[in-house]
Amino acid sequence: MLHSLLLLRLLSVGLLLNGNGARKVPEPIAPNDNRHAAGTLKNGVLSVSLEAREGRWQPEGSGGGSIDLAAFAEEGKALSTPGPLLRVAVGSEVHATIRNRLNMPLVVYGFGKTRGMTDSVIIAVNAAADVRFMATTAGTFYYSAKRVRPPGPPVFDDAQLAGVIVVDAPNARRSITERIFTISWYFTVNPSSRSGLGRGTMTINGLSWPHTERLDYAQGDSILWRVVNFTDVDHPMHLHGFYFRMESKGDGVTDSLYTATQQRMAVTEMINPQQTMTLAWKAARPGNWIFHCHYATHLSGVVALDTKDGEMDMAMMDHHMSDRPHQMFGLVMGISIKPNGTVAHSAATPRAIRIEQREKPNVYGTQSGMSFVVDGTPEAKDPSAMPVPGPTLFLERDQPVAVTVVNQSTDHATVHWHGIELESYPDGVPGWSGSGKNILPSIAPHDSLTVRWTPPRAGSFMYHSHFNEAKQMGRGLYGPIIVLEPGQHFDPETDKIFFFGTAGAVVNPIFGPFPDIVMNGQTQPAPMNLKAGTRYRFRLFNLAGDSPTWVTLNDGDKPVMWRAVAKDGYPLPAVQATSRPASLVFDPGEIYDFEFTPSSSGDLVLKFGLPAFLLPPPNTPPPTPPPGAPPLHLPPTISVAVHVR
């Protein structure tokens, strides 16, 4: 759940402790869907009175567990997480009175001239501060706060002290489908627990799946979302079944609104800590879909509030209404699109594909390995074969397929066709994909299911498990999909696949040990051979755990140049398909295509591993884990020789 950057911070300053202590029962903290703005607008001035108070938060609904912490409210009104939405037009002034009802001084960010985390005001206990700023630029911004605490181990009960500020362009018409989503969290650490956690949750607008709000649209709707990340880690946010257009990214101080030439399409986008982004998409096909973080642990039982010290309270399972035995939690939003037109269906005979899900014990230490095997490949004839990644599915644009998934593992199975614009039922989320009574089931061990879909565009995509995702993807259940234009042929000599995963699933997402990153299933891939003057296409796929992966192709100590071609299977606009240094940091769920033409013979090196900002500084040993935690192991950086002749 937490990648090593935050881990190192925790180990260097002490453990995050549950700051609840013995307290009077606080008032409820309500989830905030960010639909209604706070304050009173008069003569171009938005006046709002905010209070920070203690409250009790139930991110899994009224029957779920609770956490006591601090939150914001309009003065005299109920507490909420996120805090009250502030919304004005460019040219307006925001005048806020902020009162601190907490037990310690409060430092508040976001209301100064520069806003974001670059300005602050300190408010004493039971005191108030008047803050003002002019809204000069349209975009998505935020405010946040934390208590000024005495020295000692940090606590985590100020994590919900944050809210959104939206500044609209002059005379802008607000879309009825516009929504604002905030990502937040809470957790405590227990070094002796199986997961490294005491309790934790991850939420969108104050709620955790399956208790998050359901989003209802009609087929054909044009949709605009603003997303704000209030956590200290990045999140690769993935939309099933559709591409979205990136319209802006910001950091709370500025929000860069992209011009038409700067915009691009994606199905997964990394949002960094305290970052904002705006995306737009069209609900072209009916059915049920999801929008979720692609860090598998962020939608696992680890972030269920019913999990304590790594163990789920099974008595609470009936409280969660999602399908069993599949059980997602955390950063997931459910989307339902009502039909309002027709969906084109191909009349061509579908190509039959059979995929077998296998499992073999003790492949990654005591962990079993898992693998996809496709009929017609050499591995299909060898019952002991466990290819990772699974065989590449070579498909043709607009040629329908009928894929039968046969489950020969000990766990349930479903497969998600990542990035493919398909109908809802085959999308791969058990208990959700489909519509009405026609809902996709999971595939029990020794059972099978056939789904039909048609790839509508050529490009790089992937297939992977969407059941018990942290375990199954970590142990090898993924593979690439390459959709070709009719009549096009794939040449493995010039078309290279780089699929990044992990050598096993992480059990303790706080202290590890963290499995090594693998490329094409290998912890140490064999040397590569290229020809000078030949143009190559590099297709990079990432499903490597719960942290970003860094990849670079170097000549000596500097990256060579390659040309960006596509993101998530969608061709980049010509103005963005440019030559750039061959160094990439990308998250699980992201796919990139590059072209590379070596100009002369020589030796290069391909490196992959954790980005430098997640590693200890050079010549600095990693910190010693606290008592009760397992020995710290971070994935090493791997070098692969590349010979150009």
C-alpha positions in Angstrom: 0.0 0.0 0.0 2.7 2.5 0.9 5.7 2.6 -1.3 9.2 2.9 0.0 9.4 6.7 0.0 6.8 6.9 2.8 8.3 3.8 4.4 11.6 5.6 4.8 10.0 8.7 6.2 8.2 6.6 8.7 11.3 4.8 9.8 13.3 8.0 10.0 10.8 9.9 12.3 9.2 7.1 14.2 6.0 5.1 13.7 2.7 6.5 13.0 0.6 5.9 16.0 -3.1 5.9 16.6 -3.7 9.3 18.0 -7.2 8.6 19.3 -6.4 8.0 23.0 -9.2 8.3 25.6 -11.6 10.9 24.4 -15.2 12.0 24.7 -17.4 10.6 22.0 -17.2 13.2 19.2 -19.8 14.3 16.7 -20.2 12.5 13.4 -18.1 13.4 10.3 -20.2 13.1 7.2 -18.8 12.2 3.7 -18.9 15.2 1.3 -19.7 14.6 -2.3 -18.5 18.1 -3.3 -21.8 19.0 -5.0 -22.6 22.1 -2.9 -20.4 25.1 -2.3 -20.1 26.7 1.1 -20.3 30.4 2.1 -22.2 33.4 0.8 -21.3 35.2 -2.4 -22.1 39.0 -2.4 -20.7 41.8 -4.5 -17.9 39.6 -5.7 -16.8 38.4 -2.3 -17.3 34.8 -1.0 -17.6 35.0 2.8 -17.2 31.7 4.7 -16.7 30.7 8.3 -14.9 27.4 8.9 -14.2 25.5 12.0 -11.8 22.7 12.8 -13.3 20.3 15.3 -13.0 16.7 16.6 -15.3 14.2 15.1 -16.0 10.5 14.4 -15.6 9.3 10.8 -17.2 6.1 9.4 -15.8 5.6 5.9 -17.7 2.3 5.5 -21.1 3.7 6.3 -23.1 3.9 9.5 -22.8 0.2 10.3 -19.0 0.1 9.8 -16.0 0.9 11.9 -15.1 4.4 13.1 -12.1 6.6 13.5 -11.8 9.7 15.8 -10.0 12.6 14.1 -10.2 16.2 13.1 -12.2 17.7 10.3 -13.5 21.0 8.9 -17.1 22.3 8.9 -18.9 25.5 8.2 -19.4 27.3 11.5 -22.4 25.9 13.2 -22.8 23.0 10.7 -21.8 19.4 10.5 -18.2 18.2 10.1 -17.4 16.6 6.7 -14.5 15.0 4.9 -13.4 16.4 2.6 -14.0 19.8 4.1 -16.6 22.3 2.7 -16.2 23.1 -1.0 -15.2 26.7 -1.8 -16.2 27.8 -5.4 -15.9 31.2 -7.0 -15.4 32.7 -10.4 -12.2 34.4 -11.6 -12.1 38.0 -10.2 -13.9 37.1 -6.9 -12.4 37.5 -3.5 -12.5 34.7 -0.9 -12.8 35.9 2.7 -12.6 33.1 5.2 -12.7 33.1 8.9 -11.1 30.0 10.3 -11.6 29.0 14.0 -9.6 26.3 15.7 -11.7 24.2 18.1 -9.0 21.6 18.5 -6.6 20.9 21.4 -3.5 22.2 19.8 -2.5 25.2 17.6 -3.4 24.7 13.9 -1.4 25.5 10.8 -3.6 26.1 7.8 -2.5 26.1 4.2 -4.1 27.3 1.0 -5.6 30.7 1.8 -2.7 33.0 1.0 -1.7 34.8 -2.2 0.3 31.8 -3.4 -2.0 29.1 -1.9 -1.3 25.4 -2.0 1.3 24.2 0.5 3.5 27.3 0.0 1.6 29.6 2.4 0.3 29.1 5.9 -1.3 30.7 8.9 -1.0 29.4 12.5 -4.2 29.6 14.6 -4.0 29.2 18.4 -6.5 27.0 20.3 -10.0 28.6 20.4 -8.7 31.4 18.3 -9.7 32.5 14.8 -7.9 34.0 11.8 -9.2 36.0 8.9 -7.7 35.2 5.6 -8.3 36.6 2.1 -7.2 36.0 -1.5 -8.2 37.0 -4.9 -9.2 34.3 -7.4 -7.1 35.3 -10.4 -6.7 32.1 -12.3 -9.2 29.3 -13.2 -8.5 25.8 -12.0 -8.7 23.3 -9.1 -7.0 24.2 -5.8 -7.3 23.1 -2.2 -6.8 24.0 1.5 -5.5 21.8 4.2 -4.3 21.9 7.9 -2.5 20.1 10.6 -2.0 20.5 14.3 1.3 21.9 15.6 2.4 19.0 17.9 5.2 18.7 20.4 8.2 16.6 19.5 7.5 12.9 19.5 6.2 10.1 17.2 3.7 11.5 14.6 0.1 10.6 14.6 -2.3 10.5 11.6 -5.5 11.9 12.8 -5.3 15.2 10.9 -5.4 13.5 7.5 -9.0 14.7 6.8 -8.3 18.4 7.4 -8.5 19.3 3.7 -11.0 20.7 1.2 -11.3 21.8 -2.4 -11.2 25.3 -3.9 -12.5 25.6 -7.5 -12.1 28.8 -9.5 -14.3 28.9 -12.6 -13.4 30.9 -15.7 -15.5 34.0 -16.2 -19.0 33.3 -17.6 -18.2 29.6 -17.7 -21.2 27.2 -17.9 -21.0 24.4 -15.4 -21.7 21.0 -16.8 -24.3 19.0 -14.9 -22.0 15.9 -15.2 -19.0 17.7 -13.6 -17.9 16.0 -10.3 -15.1 16.6 -7.8 -13.3 13.6 -6.2 -10.8 13.8 -3.4 -8.5 10.9 -2.4 -7.7 10.6 1.3 -6.6 8.1 3.8 -5.9 7.1 7.4 -3.7 4.4 8.9 -1.7 3.3 11.9 1.4 1.2 11.9 2.1 -2.0 13.8 5.5 -3.4 13.1 4.6 -6.8 14.5 1.4 -7.3 12.5 1.3 -9.4 9.3 0.6 -6.4 7.2 2.6 -3.9 9.1 -0.6 -1.9 9.7 -2.8 -1.5 12.7 -5.9 -0.1 11.0 -6.3 1.8 7.8 -8.6 3.0 5.1 -8.4 4.8 1.7 -11.4 6.8 0.5 -12.9 8.9 -2.3 -15.0 11.8 -1.0 -14.8 10.3 2.5 -16.1 6.8 1.6 -14.4 3.4 0.8 -15.7 0.9 -1.7 -18.3 -0.7 -1.7 -19.7 2.3 0.2 -18.6 4.9 -2.3 -21.2 6.9 -4.2 -22.5 5.3 -7.4 -22.2 7.5 -10.4 -25.2 7.5 -12.8 -25.0 8.7 -16.4 -26.8 8.2 -19.6 -25.2 6.9 -22.8 -23.8 9.8 -24.7 -23.1 12.0 -21.7 -20.0 14.1 -21.8 -18.3 13.9 -18.3 -15.8 16.2 -16.5 -14.0 15.1 -13.4 -11.7 17.1 -11.1 -9.5 14.8 -8.9 -7.5 15.9 -5.9 -4.9 13.7 -4.1 -4.7 14.6 -0.3 -2.5 11.6 0.5 1.3 11.4 0.6 1.7 8.8 -2.2 0.9 8.8 -5.9 -2.1 6.9 -7.3 -2.4 5.6 -10.9 -6.1 6.2 -11.5 -7.6 3.9 -14.1 -11.0 4.1 -15.9 -12.4 0.9 -17.3 -13.7 0.7 -20.8 -13.1 4.3 -21.9 -10.3 6.8 -22.7 -10.3 10.1 -20.9 -8.8 13.3 -22.1 -6.3 15.0 -19.8 -7.4 18.7 -19.5 -5.2 20.0 -16.7 -2.8 19.1 -13.8 -2.0 21.3 -10.8 -0.2 21.4 -7.5 -2.5 23.6 -5.4 -0.5 26.7 -6.4 -1.1 26.6 -10.1 -3.3 24.6 -12.4 -2.0 24.1 -15.9 -5.0 24.1 -18.2 -3.9 22.2 -21.3 -4.4 23.7 -24.8 -5.9 21.5 -27.5 -2.4 20.5 -28.7 -1.3 19.7 -25.1 -4.2 17.4 -24.3 -3.8 13.6 -24.7 -5.8 10.5 -24.1 -5.2 7.9 -21.4 -6.9 5.1 -19.5 -4.5 5.4 -16.5 -3.0 8.5 -15.1 -0.6 9.0 -12.2 -1.7 11.7 -9.7 1.1 12.7 -7.4 0.8 13.7 -3.7 -1.1 16.9 -3.2 -1.7 17.1 -7.0 -4.9 17.9 -8.9 -6.0 16.8 -12.3 -9.0 17.4 -14.6 -10.1 14.8 -17.1 -13.0 14.5 -19.5 -14.6 11.5 -21.2 -17.8 10.4 -23.0 -20.1 7.7 -21.8 -20.3 6.0 -25.2 -21.5 2.5 -24.1 -24.0 1.5 -21.4 -23.4 -0.8 -18.5 -21.4 -0.9 -15.2 -17.8 0.3 -15.0 -15.3 1.4 -12.4 -12.8 4.1 -11.8 -10.0 3.0 -9.4 -6.5 3.2 -8.2 -4.3 0.7 -10.0 -2.1 0.0 -7.0 -3.7 -3.4 -6.2 -3.2 -3.0 -2.4 -5.2 0.2 -2.5 -8.4 -1.8 -3.4 -7.6 -4.8 -1.2 -8.7 -5.9 2.3 -5.6 -4.2 3.7 -7.5 -0.9 3.4 -10.7 -2.2 4.9 -11.4 -0.6 8.3 -12.5 -4.1 9.4 -8.9 -5.3 9.1 -6.9 -4.9 12.2 -3.2 -5.9 12.6 -3.5 -7.6 9.2 -6.5 -9.8 10.0 -10.0 -9.2 8.6 -12.9 -9.3 11.0 -15.0 -11.8 9.1 -18.1 -11.0 11.2 -18.2 -7.7 9.4 -18.2 -9.1 5.9 -22.0 -9.0 5.6 -21.8 -5.2 6.1 -20.2 -4.9 2.7 -22.5 -5.4 -0.3 -20.0 -6.2 -3.0 -19.8 -9.6 -4.5 -18.3 -12.5 -2.7 -15.8 -14.1 -2.7 -14.4 -11.2 -4.6 -14.2 -8.2 -2.2 -12.7 -4.9 -3.3 -12.2 -2.0 -0.8 -10.7 1.4 -0.9 -10.2 3.6 -3.9 -13.0 2.4 -6.3 -15.9 4.3 -7.8 -18.8 2.5 -9.4 -20.3 3.9 -12.6 -23.6 2.9 -14.2 -24.5 4.2 -17.7 -28.1 3.8 -18.9 -28.7 2.9 -22.5 -29.7 5.8 -24.7 -29.0 4.5 -28.2 -27.5 1.6 -29.9 -24.2 -0.3 -29.5 -22.6 -1.6 -32.7 -22.0 -5.3 -32.9 -19.7 -7.0 -35.4 -21.3 -9.6 -37.7 -18.0 -11.4 -38.2 -17.4 -14.8 -36.8 -15.4 -14.4 -33.5 -12.0 -15.9 -33.3 -11.9 -18.5 -30.5 -9.2 -18.1 -27.8 -8.7 -20.4 -24.8 -6.8 -19.1 -21.8 -5.9 -21.3 -18.9 -5.2 -19.9 -15.4 -2.6 -22.1 -13.7 -1.0 -22.2 -10.3 2.1 -23.9 -9.0 3.2 -24.1 -5.3 6.4 -22.6 -3.9 7.5 -20.5 -7.0 8.2 -17.4 -5.0 9.5 -18.8 -1.8 6.5 -20.2 0.0 4.2 -18.3 -2.3 2.6 -20.1 -5.3 3.2 -18.8 -8.8 0.3 -18.1 -11.1 0.3 -17.9 -14.9 -1.9 -17.6 -18.0 -1.4 -20.1 -20.8 -3.0 -19.7 -24.2 -4.0 -22.6 -26.4 -1.8 -23.0 -29.5 1.4 -22.0 -27.7 4.2 -24.4 -26.8 3.4 -23.8 -23.1 -0.1 -25.2 -23.5 1.3 -28.6 -24.3 3.4 -28.6 -21.2 1.3 -28.8 -18.0 4.2 -27.7 -15.9 4.9 -24.5 -17.9 4.3 -21.2 -16.1 5.0 -18.4 -18.5 5.3 -14.9 -17.0 4.1 -12.7 -18.5 1.3 -14.7 -20.2 1.6 -15.2 -24.0 1.1 -12.1 -26.1 -2.4 -12.0 -27.6 -2.1 -10.8 -31.2 -5.4 -9.5 -32.3 -6.8 -7.6 -35.3 -8.7 -4.4 -35.1 -12.5 -4.9 -35.5 -12.1 -8.7 -35.5 -14.3 -10.1 -32.7 -12.9 -12.7 -30.3 -14.6 -15.2 -28.0 -12.2 -15.8 -25.1 -12.8 -18.8 -22.8 -11.0 -18.6 -19.5 -10.5 -22.0 -17.8 -9.6 -21.7 -14.1 -7.1 -24.4 -13.0 -5.9 -22.5 -10.0 -7.1 -22.8 -6.4 -8.5 -19.2 -6.4 -11.4 -17.7 -8.3 -10.6 -16.0 -11.6 -11.7 -13.1 -13.8 -9.7 -11.3 -16.5 -9.8 -7.6 -17.3 -8.9 -6.5 -20.9 -7.0 -3.4 -19.9 -7.5 -0.4 -22.2 -9.9 -2.1 -24.6 -13.1 -0.2 -25.4 -15.5 -3.1 -25.1 -19.0 -3.8 -23.7 -19.5 -3.9 -20.0 -20.1 -7.6 -19.3 -16.7 -8.9 -20.5 -14.9 -6.0 -18.7 -13.8 -8.4 -15.9 -15.0 -7.0 -12.6 -17.0 -9.9 -10.9 -20.3 -9.0 -9.4 -20.3 -5.6 -11.2 -19.5 -5.7 -14.9 -22.6 -5.9 -17.0 -26.1 -4.5 -16.3 -29.4 -5.5 -14.7 -29.4 -9.2 -14.0 -26.7 -9.9 -16.6 -23.7 -9.5 -14.3 -20.3 -11.1 -14.8 -19.6 -13.8 -12.2 -16.2 -14.9 -11.0 -14.9 -18.2 -12.3 -14.6 -20.9 -9.6 -11.7 -23.3 -9.6 -12.1 -26.0 -12.3 -14.8 -23.9 -14.0 -14.8 -21.8 -17.1 -16.5 -18.8 -18.7 -16.5 -17.4 -22.3 -16.7 -13.6 -22.9 -17.0 -11.9 -26.3 -15.6 -8.6 -27.4 -14.1 -6.7 -30.3 -11.0 -4.5 -30.2 -11.9 -1.2 -31.9 -8.4 0.2 -32.3 -4.8 -0.9 -32.9 -2.3 -0.4 -30.1 -0.6 -1.8 -27.0 -3.0 -3.2 -24.3 -2.8 -5.8 -21.6 -4.8 -8.5 -19.9 -4.6 -9.2 -16.1 -6.5 -10.7 -13.2 -9.2 -8.7 -11.6 -9.8 -11.0 -8.7 -7.7 -10.9 -5.5 -5.6 -8.5 -7.5 -2.7 -7.9 -5.1 -2.0 -11.6 -4.9 -2.8 -12.7 -8.4 -1.1 -10.0 -10.4 1.9 -10.0 -8.0 2.3 -13.8 -8.7 2.2 -13.5 -12.5 -1.4 -13.2 -13.8 -0.9 -10.7 -16.6 0.1 -10.5 -20.3 0.3 -8.1 -23.2 -2.2 -7.6 -25.9 -1.1 -6.2 -29.3 -3.9 -5.2 -31.6 -2.7 -4.9 -35.2 -4.3 -3.2 -38.2 -5.9 -5.6 -40.8 -3.1 -7.0 -42.9 -0.4 -5.8 -40.5 2.2 -8.3 -39.2 4.1 -8.3 -36.0 7.9 -8.5 -36.3 9.5 -9.6 -33.0 13.0 -8.6 -34.3 12.0 -4.9 -34.4 9.0 -4.8 -32.1 10.1 -5.3 -28.5 7.9 -6.0 -25.4 9.0 -4.9 -22.0 6.5 -6.0 -19.3 7.4 -5.1 -15.7 6.0 -7.0 -12.8 7.1 -8.4 -9.4 8.6 -11.7 -8.3 5.7 -12.5 -6.0 3.1 -10.6 -4.0 3.9 -8.3 -1.1 2.4 -9.5 2.2 3.6 -6.6 4.4 3.1 -3.3 2.4 4.7 -1.2 5.1 8.0 -3.0 5.9 8.2 -5.6 3.2 10.2 -7.5 2.2 9.3 -6.0 -1.2 9.6 -8.5 -4.1 12.1 -7.8 -6.8 10.9 -6.1 -10.0 11.0 -8.4 -13.0 11.1 -7.6 -16.7 9.4 -10.2 -18.9 9.3 -12.5 -15.9 13.1 -12.3 -15.3 14.9 -10.7 -12.3 18.0 -10.5 -14.5 17.0 -10.4 -18.2 19.5 -11.7 -20.8 21.4 -9.1 -22.9 19.6 -7.6 -25.9 21.0 -7.3 -29.5 20.0 -4.5 -31.8 21.1 -3.3 -35.2 22.4 0.1 -35.9 20.2 2.1 -38.3 17.1 -0.1 -37.6 14.0 1.5 -36.2 12.6 -0.4 -33.2 9.3 -0.1 -31.4 9.5 -0.5 -27.6 6.2 -1.3 -25.8 6.5 -0.8 -22.1 3.8 -2.3 -19.8 3.8 -1.8 -16.0 2.1 -4.0 -13.3 5.1 -3.9 -10.9 3.5 -3.8 -7.4 2.5 -0.6 -5.6 5.2 1.9 -6.5 6.4 3.7 -9.6 9.0 2.0 -11.8 11.9 3.7 -13.4 13.2 2.6 -16.8 16.1 4.2 -18.8 18.2 3.3 -21.8 21.7 4.8 -21.4 24.8 5.4 -23.5 27.3 5.7 -20.7 25.8 7.7 -17.9 23.3 9.6 -20.1 20.0 8.5 -21.7 19.8 8.0 -25.4 17.0 9.7 -27.3 13.8 7.9 -28.2 10.5 9.1 -29.7 7.2 8.9 -27.8 4.5 7.2 -29.9 1.5 6.3 -27.8 0.1 6.3 -24.2 -2.1 3.4 -23.1 -2.5 2.3 -26.7 -3.7 5.7 -28.0 -1.4 7.5 -30.5 0.0 10.7 -29.1 -0.8 13.9 -31.0 1.9 14.8 -33.6 3.0 17.8 -31.5 3.6 15.4 -28.5 5.2 12.5 -30.5 8.6 14.0 -30.0 12.1 12.9 -29.4 13.1 12.9 -25.7 15.7 11.4 -23.3 15.0 7.6 -22.9 14.1 7.8 -19.2 10.6 7.0 -17.9 8.9 6.8 -14.5 5.5 5.2 -14.7 3.0 3.5 -12.5 1.2 0.1 -12.6 -1.6 0.3 -15.1 0.3 2.6 -17.5 1.5 1.6 -21.0 3.9 3.6 -23.2 5.2 3.1 -26.7 8.4 4.5 -28.0 10.5 4.3 -31.2 14.2 4.0 -31.0 16.8 4.0 -33.8 20.4 3.3 -32.7 22.6 5.5 -34.8 25.9 3.6 -34.5 27.3 0.4 -33.1 28.3 0.2 -29.4 27.1 -1.0 -26.0 24.2 0.5 -24.2 22.6 -0.4 -20.9 18.9 -0.7 -20.0 18.2 -0.1 -16.3 15.0 -0.6 -14.4 14.0 -0.4 -10.7 12.6 2.1 -8.2 13.0 5.8 -9.0 15.8 7.6 -7.3 13.4 9.6 -5.1 12.2 6.4 -3.5 15.7 5.2 -2.6 18.1 6.3 0.2 20.5 8.9 -0.8 23.8 7.6 -2.4 26.2 6.1 0.1 23.5 6.1 2.8 22.5 2.8 4.2 18.8 2.2 4.5 17.3 2.7 7.9 17.0 -0.2 10.3 13.5 -1.5 10.7 11.9 -1.1 14.1 11.6 -4.0 16.5 9.1 -6.6 15.3 9.4 -5.6 11.6 11.0 -7.9 9.0 14.4 -7.1 7.6 14.1 -4.2 5.0 14.5 -5.3 1.4 14.0 -2.9 -1.4 14.1 -4.1 -5.0 17.6 -3.5 -6.6 18.2 -1.6 -9.8 18.8 -4.0 -12.6 21.1 -3.4 -15.6 20.6 -5.2 -18.9 23.4 -5.1 -21.5 22.2 -3.9 -24.9 24.6 -4.6 -27.8 24.2 -2.6 -31.0 26.0 -4.0 -34.0 
